[in-house]
Amino acid sequence: MGHFPRLLGYLKPYKKRVMLAVTLLLCITFTPIVLPKLIAYTVDTALPRRDVHALTAVFLAIIGLYAFRGVVSFWLNFTIGWLGQRVVFDLRFQSYRHLNRLSLAYYDSRQTGKIMARLMGDIDFIQQMISGGFVTFLADMLSVAAILAVLFSMQWRLALVAVAGIPFYVINFKLFIRHIRPLSMELRERWDAMLGVLQEKLAGIAVVKAFAREEYEVERFVHTVRENFDIGMKQMRLNRKLGANAQIIRAAFTGIVLWYGGALILRRQMQIGDLLAFNALVNQLYDPAVRIVDFNVTVQWTIAAMDRVFETLDTLPEIVDDSGAIPVRQMNGRVEFEHVTFGYEKGQPVLHDINLKVEPGEVIAIVGPSGAGKTTLVNLIARFYEPAQGRILIDEYELKKVRLESIRRQISIVSQESLLFSVTLRENIRYGFHDASDLQVLQAAKHADMHDFIMSLPYGYDTKIGEEGIKLSVGQKQRMSIARAAITDPRILILDDATSALDSKTEANVQAALEYLMRGRTSFVIAHRLSTIMNADRIVVLDQGRIVEIGTHEELVAAPGVYQTLYNEQFRSAQEQQGIQALLA
C-alpha cells in the first residue's frame, strides 16, 4: 500500500475536480435509497387511499429521481474519467521521459517488450483502478452503510436475517478467490513475458526467416497462447461457479426475507409496502458488500502494477551530470584516455588500463578480434557508460565535468545497423539538428551522395520511410545515417563498422561519403576490413580488452603481432576467393 499515497499525489493539482467527484459521488450513492421508500408509500398509503394526486406525485418523483441520477452519473463518470486519464497522461509522460534519461545499461538487461508492458498495460490498469475500482469501492462503502442504517430503522429483526446472508456471500467468495487470484497473477505475468518474446521475435524476423524457423516460432507461440487459453478457461470456470453459488445464496436469503417478512405482515408488525421496499434494499446490499471484499484483489493487482511502474521511475540513471558540470559550446576534438578500466558487470572488466591520446582532426582506426572491446571503447567517448577506473578527457575537460548534452551534441555516430524512423527523409536527416534549414538538409544529403536518389522520388525529401513509405537498401540507410551525422557538424566522429555489411560497389560509394565527412574532424573508425583503414593516421590494436599495438598500417604490417596476423588472414582469404572466382570463370 506504500505506493498509494504517491499515486494519490498525482491528483493534488486537480483538487477542485476531486472535490466535485466526491460531492457527485455522495449524491448518487443515496439516490437508490429513495426509490424503495416511494414504493412503500405507494403501496401502503397512496393505493389504499385511492389518492390519484399522490400517485401522480410519486410518478413525477420517480422521473425526477432518475433524471437527477442520470445527470449526476454523467458528470461523475466524466469527472472520474478525466482524473483517471489525466493520471495516465502524467504517469506515461514521466515514465517515458525517465526512460529516455536512463543509461544504456538499463536496456542491456531488459526486454523491450517488458518495458513497453510497464509503460502501457500497467499504467492502463492503474487508470482503471482510479476511474473504476476506487470510486466503486467508495460508493459501495457508503451504500452499504446507508442501506444498513435504513434496514435496521425499518425492521431490525428482518435486517438481522438479511445481514446473515452476507457472511455466506463472503465465504463463497473467499473459497473461490484463493484459486482465482493466483491464476489472474499468472496470466498477467505470462502476458508480460509473451509480449517481451513477441517483440523480440518480430524485431528479429529476418533471422527467423533466414534459418527457416517460421513454423517452429509459430508452434512456440501457439503453445504459449494455448497455455494462456487453458489458464483463462480455468479462471472463467471458477468465476462462473462463484457467480452461480452467489445467485443461490442470494435467492435463498431473498426467500427467507420474504417468508419472515410475510410472517411479520400476518402478525401486523409490518406493512406490505415496507416489505417490498425492504426487499428492494436487500437486493442492493449483497453485491456492494461482496465488491468491498473483492476490492482487496483489485488492490493487490494494482499494487503489483504500481510496483513495476514506480520501480522504473525510481531507477536512477547511471550517467548524470555532476554538480558543477559546465557546457562546452565548441570542442576542438582532443580525446585522452588515462588508465581507463571498464566492465559491464562488476568484477568482469572488458577494457583494461587503456591509455590513449588523440589529437584534434586525427583519424584513429580501432581493430582487433571480435570481443576485443572496440565498440565498448568508443561508447565510453560518448559517455554511454562510465569507466570503473581512470578517466576520459575531451579538450582537457574530464567527461564527468562536462554536461552530457554538450558532449553528445558534438559527437556523431554511424554504426553498422542504421536505425531510421518512420517519418520523412527530411525529418530523419534533421533528427540530430531539428533547427536545420532545408538548405542544410540538402547539403548534408549531397555530402552523403543521397540527393539525386531522394530527388528521384515522387515526394522528394518529404517521402516517408517504413510502413507507410519507401524501403531503403542497406547502403541507402548507411548514407542516410551519414547525412544525419553530417548535418550536426560534429567535432568527433565515430564510425562503428559502418561498411562491413555492404557489397564492394556500395561500400565504395559510402566510403567516399565517409571520407568527406571525416575531413577536419577527430574520427574513430572501427573496421573489420583492414583495407578501409589503411590510410588512418594511427591504428590502435585491441586484444582481450588491452591496447597491444599502435602505429601506421605500414609499421604494424612490418612487425609480427596481432595486426600482422589479422592482415595476413584477410589477405589469404581474399586470395582464396579470387582463386575460386578464377576457377568458376
WOMOUR-V971135 format. One record per residue. PSI is psi in degrees with one decimal (* if undefined). NEAR is the number of other C-alpha atoms within 12 Angstrom. D_LAST is the distance of its C-alpha to the last C-alpha in whole Angstrom. Layout:
psi->PSI near->NEAR d_last->D_LAST
psi->PSI near->NEAR d_last->D_LAST
This chain:
psi->-3.8 near->17 d_last->76
psi->-23.5 near->15 d_last->75
psi->-13.2 near->23 d_last->73
psi->-46.6 near->23 d_last->75
psi->-36.7 near->13 d_last->77
psi->-40.1 near->19 d_last->74
psi->-43.9 near->29 d_last->73
psi->-23.1 near->25 d_last->76
psi->-25.0 near->16 d_last->76
psi->-15.2 near->26 d_last->73
psi->-10.3 near->29 d_last->76
psi->-41.3 near->17 d_last->79
psi->-11.0 near->15 d_last->78
psi->44.3 near->20 d_last->79
psi->-40.0 near->16 d_last->82
psi->-43.0 near->14 d_last->84
psi->-36.2 near->24 d_last->81
psi->-44.4 near->28 d_last->82
psi->-39.3 near->19 d_last->86
psi->-42.5 near->21 d_last->85
psi->-41.5 near->34 d_last->83
psi->-44.1 near->26 d_last->86
psi->-46.6 near->21 d_last->89
psi->-36.9 near->29 d_last->87
psi->-43.5 near->32 d_last->86
psi->-40.6 near->26 d_last->90
psi->-44.9 near->26 d_last->91
psi->-22.8 near->33 d_last->89
psi->-38.5 near->32 d_last->89
psi->-8.4 near->31 d_last->93
psi->-36.5 near->32 d_last->93
psi->-22.5 near->33 d_last->92
psi->-25.0 near->35 d_last->96
psi->-37.7 near->28 d_last->98
psi->-48.2 near->30 d_last->97
psi->-35.6 near->32 d_last->98
psi->-38.0 near->31 d_last->101
psi->-37.7 near->33 d_last->101
psi->-46.1 near->32 d_last->101
psi->-42.6 near->30 d_last->104
psi->-40.7 near->29 d_last->106
psi->-48.4 near->32 d_last->105
psi->-41.8 near->25 d_last->106
psi->-21.0 near->24 d_last->109
psi->-58.8 near->23 d_last->111
psi->-47.0 near->22 d_last->110
psi->-47.9 near->21 d_last->110
psi->-34.1 near->17 d_last->113
psi->-6.8 near->14 d_last->115
psi->42.0 near->14 d_last->113
psi->99.2 near->17 d_last->112
psi->-39.1 near->15 d_last->110
psi->-38.3 near->15 d_last->110
psi->-40.6 near->22 d_last->109
psi->-40.3 near->24 d_last->106
psi->-40.3 near->17 d_last->105
psi->-40.4 near->18 d_last->105
psi->-44.2 near->27 d_last->103
psi->-48.3 near->20 d_last->100
psi->-35.4 near->16 d_last->100
psi->-40.9 near->23 d_last->99
psi->-44.7 near->24 d_last->97
psi->-45.7 near->16 d_last->95
psi->-39.0 near->17 d_last->95
psi->-47.2 near->26 d_last->94
psi->-34.7 near->20 d_last->91
psi->-45.3 near->16 d_last->90
psi->-45.2 near->22 d_last->91
psi->-39.1 near->28 d_last->89
psi->-45.0 near->18 d_last->86
psi->-45.3 near->17 d_last->86
psi->-40.4 near->27 d_last->86
psi->-42.4 near->25 d_last->83
psi->-50.6 near->19 d_last->81
psi->-32.8 near->23 d_last->82
psi->-49.4 near->33 d_last->82
psi->-38.5 near->28 d_last->78
psi->-45.3 near->22 d_last->77
psi->-46.4 near->30 d_last->78
psi->-41.9 near->36 d_last->77
psi->-41.1 near->26 d_last->74
psi->-44.6 near->24 d_last->74
psi->-43.7 near->36 d_last->74
psi->-45.1 near->35 d_last->72
psi->-34.5 near->28 d_last->69
psi->-40.4 near->27 d_last->70
psi->-42.1 near->33 d_last->70
psi->-44.9 near->33 d_last->66
psi->-48.8 near->23 d_last->65
psi->-43.0 near->23 d_last->67
psi->-44.8 near->35 d_last->65
psi->-41.5 near->29 d_last->62
psi->-48.9 near->19 d_last->62
psi->-39.7 near->22 d_last->63
psi->-45.8 near->31 d_last->60
psi->-41.2 near->23 d_last->57
psi->-40.9 near->17 d_last->59
psi->-39.0 near->24 d_last->59
psi->-36.0 near->30 d_last->56
psi->-23.9 near->19 d_last->54
psi->-18.3 near->26 d_last->56
psi->152.7 near->24 d_last->55
psi->163.4 near->24 d_last->53
psi->-27.4 near->24 d_last->49
psi->-31.8 near->23 d_last->51
psi->-42.6 near->24 d_last->53
psi->-22.7 near->22 d_last->49
psi->-28.9 near->15 d_last->47
psi->10.8 near->13 d_last->50
psi->142.7 near->19 d_last->50
psi->140.8 near->23 d_last->49
psi->-39.1 near->26 d_last->48
psi->-38.6 near->25 d_last->50
psi->-36.2 near->30 d_last->53
psi->-42.4 near->31 d_last->53
psi->-36.9 near->32 d_last->53
psi->-37.1 near->32 d_last->56
psi->-43.2 near->38 d_last->58
psi->-31.0 near->35 d_last->58
psi->-66.9 near->26 d_last->58
psi->-48.7 near->28 d_last->60
psi->-40.4 near->35 d_last->62
psi->-35.1 near->40 d_last->64
psi->-40.4 near->28 d_last->64
psi->-39.6 near->34 d_last->66
psi->-40.2 near->43 d_last->68
psi->-41.9 near->34 d_last->69
psi->-35.3 near->28 d_last->70
psi->-44.2 near->36 d_last->72
psi->-49.7 near->36 d_last->74
psi->-7.7 near->30 d_last->74
psi->-70.2 near->30 d_last->75
psi->-47.7 near->30 d_last->76
psi->-41.4 near->31 d_last->78
psi->-42.7 near->33 d_last->80
psi->-40.1 near->34 d_last->80
psi->-47.0 near->30 d_last->82
psi->-43.1 near->26 d_last->84
psi->-40.9 near->35 d_last->85
psi->-41.0 near->34 d_last->86
psi->-46.9 near->28 d_last->88
psi->-41.9 near->28 d_last->90
psi->-47.5 near->35 d_last->90
psi->-44.8 near->33 d_last->91
psi->-45.4 near->24 d_last->94
psi->-44.2 near->26 d_last->95
psi->-42.9 near->38 d_last->95
psi->-41.2 near->33 d_last->97
psi->-42.8 near->23 d_last->100
psi->-42.6 near->29 d_last->100
psi->-46.0 near->36 d_last->100
psi->-29.2 near->21 d_last->103
psi->-28.0 near->16 d_last->105
psi->-49.1 near->28 d_last->105
psi->100.7 near->27 d_last->106
psi->-32.5 near->20 d_last->105
psi->-46.3 near->21 d_last->106
psi->-32.3 near->36 d_last->103
psi->-39.3 near->32 d_last->101
psi->-39.1 near->24 d_last->101
psi->-44.0 near->28 d_last->100
psi->-43.5 near->40 d_last->97
psi->-27.3 near->33 d_last->96
psi->-20.6 near->24 d_last->96
psi->-21.8 near->33 d_last->93
psi->-45.3 near->33 d_last->91
psi->-36.8 near->22 d_last->90
psi->-38.8 near->25 d_last->89
psi->-47.2 near->36 d_last->86
psi->-42.6 near->28 d_last->85
psi->-45.1 near->21 d_last->85
psi->-43.6 near->29 d_last->83
psi->-46.8 near->37 d_last->81
psi->-39.8 near->23 d_last->81
psi->-38.2 near->19 d_last->80
psi->-35.4 near->28 d_last->77
psi->-25.6 near->30 d_last->76
psi->-20.3 near->21 d_last->75
psi->-33.1 near->24 d_last->72
psi->-41.0 near->28 d_last->71
psi->-48.8 near->29 d_last->71
psi->-35.1 near->20 d_last->68
psi->-40.8 near->28 d_last->66
psi->-42.3 near->28 d_last->66
psi->-40.6 near->27 d_last->65
psi->-40.7 near->24 d_last->62
psi->-41.1 near->27 d_last->61
psi->-44.4 near->27 d_last->61
psi->-41.2 near->24 d_last->59
psi->-35.2 near->26 d_last->56
psi->-46.1 near->29 d_last->56
psi->-44.4 near->30 d_last->55
psi->-41.6 near->27 d_last->53
psi->-39.8 near->31 d_last->51
psi->-39.9 near->27 d_last->51
psi->-45.5 near->24 d_last->49
psi->-40.5 near->27 d_last->47
psi->-45.4 near->28 d_last->46
psi->-41.1 near->21 d_last->45
psi->-45.0 near->22 d_last->43
psi->-39.1 near->25 d_last->41
psi->-37.9 near->21 d_last->41
psi->-31.1 near->16 d_last->40
psi->31.5 near->17 d_last->37
psi->-30.6 near->19 d_last->36
psi->-38.5 near->14 d_last->32
psi->-41.8 near->15 d_last->32
psi->-46.5 near->18 d_last->34
psi->-36.7 near->17 d_last->32
psi->-32.4 near->10 d_last->29
psi->13.8 near->13 d_last->30
psi->47.1 near->13 d_last->32
psi->20.9 near->17 d_last->35
psi->-49.9 near->19 d_last->37
psi->-38.4 near->13 d_last->39
psi->-45.6 near->15 d_last->40
psi->-37.3 near->23 d_last->41
psi->-43.8 near->20 d_last->43
psi->-41.6 near->13 d_last->45
psi->-42.4 near->18 d_last->46
psi->-43.3 near->25 d_last->47
psi->-38.8 near->16 d_last->49
psi->-43.8 near->15 d_last->50
psi->-44.7 near->23 d_last->51
psi->-38.5 near->21 d_last->53
psi->-40.3 near->18 d_last->55
psi->-43.6 near->20 d_last->56
psi->-39.5 near->26 d_last->57
psi->-45.4 near->19 d_last->59
psi->-42.6 near->17 d_last->61
psi->-41.1 near->26 d_last->62
psi->-40.9 near->25 d_last->63
psi->-39.5 near->18 d_last->65
psi->-42.4 near->23 d_last->67
psi->-41.4 near->26 d_last->68
psi->-41.2 near->21 d_last->69
psi->-42.4 near->18 d_last->71
psi->-40.2 near->26 d_last->73
psi->-41.8 near->26 d_last->73
psi->-40.0 near->18 d_last->75
psi->-41.1 near->21 d_last->77
psi->-46.0 near->28 d_last->78
psi->-40.4 near->21 d_last->79
psi->-45.6 near->18 d_last->81
psi->-39.1 near->22 d_last->83
psi->-39.7 near->30 d_last->84
psi->-39.0 near->22 d_last->85
psi->-45.9 near->18 d_last->87
psi->-43.0 near->28 d_last->89
psi->-45.1 near->32 d_last->89
psi->-40.6 near->21 d_last->91
psi->-47.1 near->21 d_last->93
psi->-27.0 near->32 d_last->94
psi->-43.2 near->35 d_last->95
psi->-41.3 near->20 d_last->97
psi->-42.9 near->24 d_last->99
psi->-45.1 near->35 d_last->100
psi->-39.0 near->29 d_last->101
psi->-49.0 near->19 d_last->103
psi->-37.8 near->26 d_last->104
psi->-39.0 near->35 d_last->105
psi->-39.8 near->25 d_last->106
psi->-39.9 near->19 d_last->109
psi->-35.1 near->21 d_last->110
psi->-42.3 near->21 d_last->110
psi->-32.1 near->14 d_last->113
psi->8.3 near->12 d_last->115
psi->30.4 near->13 d_last->115
psi->-0.6 near->19 d_last->113
psi->151.4 near->26 d_last->110
psi->159.0 near->27 d_last->109
psi->-45.0 near->28 d_last->107
psi->-39.1 near->28 d_last->105
psi->-38.4 near->35 d_last->105
psi->-42.0 near->37 d_last->103
psi->-43.0 near->31 d_last->101
psi->-41.5 near->35 d_last->100
psi->-45.8 near->44 d_last->100
psi->-38.4 near->41 d_last->97
psi->-40.0 near->29 d_last->95
psi->-37.0 near->41 d_last->95
psi->-40.6 near->43 d_last->94
psi->-24.6 near->34 d_last->91
psi->-2.5 near->33 d_last->90
psi->-42.8 near->39 d_last->91
psi->-49.2 near->37 d_last->88
psi->-47.5 near->31 d_last->85
psi->-36.7 near->32 d_last->85
psi->-41.7 near->33 d_last->87
psi->-39.1 near->33 d_last->84
psi->-32.1 near->30 d_last->81
psi->-43.7 near->31 d_last->83
psi->-41.5 near->26 d_last->82
psi->-23.8 near->30 d_last->79
psi->-28.5 near->28 d_last->78
psi->-36.3 near->23 d_last->78
psi->-46.4 near->28 d_last->74
psi->-39.6 near->29 d_last->73
psi->-43.5 near->30 d_last->74
psi->-43.9 near->25 d_last->72
psi->-40.1 near->31 d_last->69
psi->-37.9 near->35 d_last->70
psi->-42.9 near->28 d_last->70
psi->-42.2 near->28 d_last->67
psi->-43.8 near->35 d_last->65
psi->-38.2 near->37 d_last->67
psi->-43.6 near->26 d_last->66
psi->-41.9 near->30 d_last->62
psi->-47.8 near->37 d_last->63
psi->-22.2 near->30 d_last->65
psi->-41.2 near->21 d_last->63
psi->-46.5 near->34 d_last->60
psi->-28.0 near->27 d_last->63
psi->-7.1 near->18 d_last->64
psi->123.0 near->22 d_last->61
psi->136.2 near->19 d_last->61
psi->137.6 near->23 d_last->58
psi->-27.8 near->21 d_last->57
psi->109.2 near->28 d_last->56
psi->160.9 near->23 d_last->59
psi->133.0 near->23 d_last->61
psi->155.2 near->16 d_last->63
psi->131.7 near->10 d_last->67
psi->7.5 near->11 d_last->67
psi->140.5 near->19 d_last->63
psi->151.4 near->19 d_last->63
psi->141.3 near->22 d_last->61
psi->107.2 near->25 d_last->59
psi->-35.6 near->19 d_last->58
psi->110.1 near->20 d_last->56
psi->151.9 near->29 d_last->54
psi->-30.7 near->26 d_last->52
psi->12.4 near->34 d_last->49
psi->130.6 near->32 d_last->51
psi->136.0 near->39 d_last->50
psi->130.6 near->29 d_last->51
psi->128.6 near->34 d_last->51
psi->104.1 near->24 d_last->54
psi->49.2 near->22 d_last->53
psi->127.6 near->31 d_last->52
psi->138.0 near->32 d_last->51
psi->145.1 near->33 d_last->50
psi->145.2 near->24 d_last->50
psi->-31.5 near->24 d_last->49
psi->142.2 near->15 d_last->52
psi->131.6 near->12 d_last->55
psi->3.7 near->13 d_last->54
psi->75.1 near->13 d_last->51
psi->141.2 near->23 d_last->49
psi->-35.1 near->31 d_last->46
psi->140.7 near->38 d_last->46
psi->117.1 near->30 d_last->49
psi->59.4 near->27 d_last->51
psi->127.0 near->37 d_last->48
psi->120.9 near->28 d_last->50
psi->133.4 near->32 d_last->48
psi->127.4 near->25 d_last->49
psi->127.7 near->33 d_last->47
psi->156.8 near->28 d_last->48
psi->134.8 near->27 d_last->48
psi->-1.9 near->26 d_last->45
psi->143.1 near->28 d_last->43
psi->116.0 near->39 d_last->39
psi->120.5 near->41 d_last->39
psi->140.0 near->43 d_last->36
psi->118.3 near->48 d_last->37
psi->168.6 near->49 d_last->34
psi->168.9 near->37 d_last->34
psi->162.2 near->27 d_last->33
psi->136.8 near->20 d_last->34
psi->9.2 near->18 d_last->37
psi->-18.9 near->27 d_last->38
psi->19.9 near->33 d_last->41
psi->-52.4 near->37 d_last->39
psi->-38.0 near->37 d_last->39
psi->-41.1 near->36 d_last->43
psi->-48.3 near->45 d_last->44
psi->-28.5 near->39 d_last->43
psi->-28.9 near->33 d_last->45
psi->-31.1 near->39 d_last->48
psi->-41.0 near->41 d_last->48
psi->1.1 near->37 d_last->48
psi->42.1 near->36 d_last->51
psi->-26.9 near->33 d_last->49
psi->162.1 near->35 d_last->51
psi->131.8 near->33 d_last->53
psi->143.1 near->38 d_last->53
psi->-33.7 near->26 d_last->55
psi->157.8 near->23 d_last->56
psi->-171.0 near->24 d_last->56
psi->159.4 near->30 d_last->55
psi->134.8 near->39 d_last->53
psi->143.6 near->33 d_last->54
psi->120.5 near->39 d_last->53
psi->44.0 near->27 d_last->55
psi->-0.2 near->24 d_last->58
psi->129.7 near->25 d_last->58
psi->137.7 near->29 d_last->58
psi->-36.9 near->39 d_last->56
psi->-23.9 near->34 d_last->59
psi->-0.7 near->27 d_last->61
psi->139.3 near->33 d_last->59
psi->139.3 near->27 d_last->59
psi->-42.6 near->29 d_last->56
psi->-39.0 near->25 d_last->55
psi->-40.3 near->26 d_last->56
psi->-51.7 near->38 d_last->53
psi->-21.2 near->34 d_last->50
psi->-17.9 near->31 d_last->51
psi->13.7 near->35 d_last->50
psi->132.4 near->40 d_last->47
psi->143.4 near->37 d_last->44
psi->129.7 near->42 d_last->41
psi->113.6 near->40 d_last->37
psi->175.6 near->34 d_last->36
psi->-40.0 near->29 d_last->32
psi->107.1 near->24 d_last->34
psi->110.0 near->29 d_last->35
psi->120.9 near->25 d_last->39
psi->151.7 near->35 d_last->40
psi->158.3 near->26 d_last->43
psi->60.1 near->21 d_last->44
psi->-169.3 near->23 d_last->45
psi->162.3 near->27 d_last->44
psi->-39.1 near->41 d_last->42
psi->-45.6 near->40 d_last->45
psi->-35.0 near->29 d_last->46
psi->-43.9 near->35 d_last->43
psi->-37.5 near->47 d_last->43
psi->0.1 near->35 d_last->47
psi->-41.6 near->28 d_last->47
psi->-8.2 near->30 d_last->48
psi->79.8 near->27 d_last->50
psi->-15.2 near->18 d_last->52
psi->6.4 near->16 d_last->54
psi->141.7 near->23 d_last->51
psi->166.0 near->17 d_last->52
psi->-35.0 near->20 d_last->49
psi->-41.1 near->17 d_last->49
psi->-38.1 near->24 d_last->47
psi->-44.6 near->37 d_last->45
psi->-44.9 near->31 d_last->44
psi->-40.9 near->27 d_last->43
psi->-40.8 near->37 d_last->42
psi->-38.5 near->38 d_last->39
psi->-42.4 near->28 d_last->38
psi->-28.5 near->34 d_last->38
psi->6.7 near->37 d_last->35
psi->41.9 near->34 d_last->33
psi->-9.7 near->36 d_last->35
psi->-46.4 near->27 d_last->37
psi->-41.5 near->17 d_last->35
psi->-44.5 near->24 d_last->34
psi->-41.4 near->30 d_last->37
psi->-18.0 near->19 d_last->39
psi->-11.7 near->13 d_last->37
psi->151.2 near->21 d_last->38
psi->-38.1 near->13 d_last->41
psi->8.0 near->17 d_last->44
psi->-130.9 near->22 d_last->42
psi->-14.2 near->31 d_last->43
psi->10.0 near->23 d_last->45
psi->135.2 near->26 d_last->42
psi->151.4 near->26 d_last->43
psi->146.2 near->30 d_last->40
psi->-142.2 near->19 d_last->40
psi->-38.8 near->14 d_last->42
psi->3.3 near->12 d_last->43
psi->-154.4 near->20 d_last->41
psi->160.1 near->25 d_last->37
psi->129.6 near->21 d_last->34
psi->150.4 near->27 d_last->32
psi->169.7 near->21 d_last->29
psi->-43.7 near->25 d_last->29
psi->-39.2 near->33 d_last->28
psi->-37.7 near->34 d_last->31
psi->-41.6 near->37 d_last->33
psi->-43.8 near->41 d_last->32
psi->-32.3 near->47 d_last->33
psi->-39.8 near->48 d_last->36
psi->-37.4 near->46 d_last->37
psi->-42.2 near->52 d_last->37
psi->-41.5 near->45 d_last->39
psi->-37.3 near->45 d_last->42
psi->-38.7 near->42 d_last->42
psi->-35.3 near->45 d_last->42
psi->-21.5 near->39 d_last->45
psi->-9.3 near->32 d_last->47
psi->60.3 near->35 d_last->47
psi->152.8 near->36 d_last->46
psi->-25.9 near->40 d_last->48
psi->129.3 near->44 d_last->45
psi->131.3 near->48 d_last->42
psi->120.0 near->44 d_last->40
psi->105.0 near->43 d_last->36
psi->88.2 near->37 d_last->35
psi->46.2 near->36 d_last->32
psi->-13.4 near->39 d_last->31
psi->5.2 near->41 d_last->28
psi->-27.1 near->28 d_last->26
psi->8.7 near->24 d_last->25
psi->154.0 near->24 d_last->24
psi->171.3 near->16 d_last->20
psi->-43.9 near->16 d_last->19
psi->-46.6 near->13 d_last->20
psi->-38.8 near->23 d_last->23
psi->-38.4 near->27 d_last->24
psi->-42.7 near->21 d_last->24
psi->-45.2 near->24 d_last->27
psi->-38.5 near->38 d_last->29
psi->-38.8 near->33 d_last->29
psi->-41.5 near->22 d_last->30
psi->-37.9 near->33 d_last->33
psi->-41.0 near->41 d_last->34
psi->-37.9 near->28 d_last->34
psi->-42.1 near->24 d_last->37
psi->-32.4 near->41 d_last->38
psi->-13.6 near->35 d_last->39
psi->123.9 near->23 d_last->41
psi->7.7 near->20 d_last->44
psi->146.7 near->33 d_last->44
psi->121.6 near->39 d_last->44
psi->136.2 near->42 d_last->41
psi->118.8 near->47 d_last->39
psi->114.4 near->47 d_last->36
psi->129.1 near->43 d_last->34
psi->138.3 near->36 d_last->31
psi->-29.8 near->33 d_last->28
psi->107.6 near->33 d_last->25
psi->-21.6 near->35 d_last->27
psi->-23.9 near->25 d_last->25
psi->-10.8 near->30 d_last->27
psi->17.3 near->33 d_last->31
psi->-25.4 near->28 d_last->30
psi->9.5 near->19 d_last->33
psi->149.4 near->31 d_last->35
psi->-43.3 near->26 d_last->39
psi->151.6 near->31 d_last->39
psi->125.4 near->39 d_last->37
psi->122.9 near->41 d_last->39
psi->122.3 near->42 d_last->38
psi->143.1 near->37 d_last->39
psi->120.0 near->27 d_last->39
psi->40.3 near->23 d_last->41
psi->10.9 near->32 d_last->43
psi->147.9 near->33 d_last->44
psi->116.4 near->33 d_last->43
psi->-20.2 near->28 d_last->42
psi->147.6 near->29 d_last->40
psi->135.2 near->32 d_last->41
psi->-176.0 near->28 d_last->39
psi->170.9 near->26 d_last->37
psi->-46.7 near->30 d_last->33
psi->-41.9 near->20 d_last->34
psi->-43.8 near->19 d_last->37
psi->-33.4 near->27 d_last->35
psi->-33.5 near->24 d_last->32
psi->-21.7 near->16 d_last->34
psi->135.3 near->17 d_last->37
psi->135.9 near->16 d_last->36
psi->-168.7 near->22 d_last->36
psi->-43.8 near->28 d_last->35
psi->-43.9 near->38 d_last->33
psi->-39.5 near->27 d_last->31
psi->-45.3 near->21 d_last->30
psi->-41.5 near->28 d_last->29
psi->-44.5 near->31 d_last->27
psi->-39.5 near->21 d_last->26
psi->-43.8 near->18 d_last->24
psi->-38.7 near->18 d_last->22
psi->-42.7 near->19 d_last->21
psi->-40.5 near->15 d_last->20
psi->-39.8 near->15 d_last->18
psi->-40.6 near->17 d_last->16
psi->-41.2 near->14 d_last->15
psi->-41.5 near->14 d_last->14
psi->-39.8 near->14 d_last->12
psi->-37.9 near->14 d_last->10
psi->-41.5 near->13 d_last->10
psi->-42.7 near->12 d_last->9
psi->-37.5 near->11 d_last->6
psi->-41.0 near->10 d_last->5
psi->-41.3 near->9 d_last->5
psi->-33.7 near->8 d_last->4
psi->* near->7 d_last->0
